[in-house]
Amino acid sequence: MSSQRADYDLAFNELQHAVSEHGPGPELDAVLGAIEDRLIGRYPEDEHAIHELIASWLVTLRVQTSLQGFI
C-alpha cells in the first residue's frame, strides 16, 4: 500500500470516528478541517481531488448512518 493511500485510509477512519463520536457540529467541523489541511499540506497537487474525496466520504458516512436502523 502506498503512503498516500495509507494517509487517505487513516483520514477516512478519523472522519468516520468523528462522525460516530460527535455527529454534526463544531467538533466534526474541526476534525474535518484538520484532515483537509493535513492531506492538502502533504499532497497540494491533489487539492481539488481531496475536496471531492472528502465530500464523497461524508455522503458515504451519512448513508451508513441513515441505514443503521434498517440493517
ABEGO torsion letter per residue (X at the ends): XBAAAAAAAAAAAAAAAAAAAAEBEAAAAAAAAAAAAAAAAABAAAAAAAAAAAAAAAAAAAAAAAAAAAX
